[in-house]
């Protein structure tokens, strides 16, 4: 799993089981992260349009069993601005379950 920022958006590289749709995964990530941010920084909600942390849109792409994780990670890192800032990195093989905030 890797999380990083690029100017005005966030990149997530995640691994999941096939029983979770990409839409369900995105919905869970947005819900968990917004709830945690609002708990730790309630002042943020007052500054947002309509009090919503995430916009409605997103882009998702999937990679099959034989995809190359490092190729995708490099693609994510090299998008847009050179000021890419990794916020979290944990090797996929060391993940037990979704844990965005350790």
CORZI-V868572 format. One record per backbone hydrogen bond with DSSP energy under -1.0 kcal/mol. NH is the residue of the N-H (numbers start at 1). CO is the residue of the C=O. Records with the same first field share a line. If there is no record, write none. Layout:
# CORZI-V868572
NH->CO / CO
This chain:
# CORZI-V868572
2->13
3->88
4->11
5->85
6->9
8->6
11->4
13->2
20->17
25->21
26->22
27->23
28->24
29->25
30->26
31->27
32->28
33->29
34->30
35->31
36->32
37->33
38->34
39->35
40->36
41->37
44->41
47->44
51->48
52->49
67->64
72->68
73->69
74->70
75->71
76->72
77->73
78->74
79->76
85->5
87->3
88->3
90->1
94->91
95->92
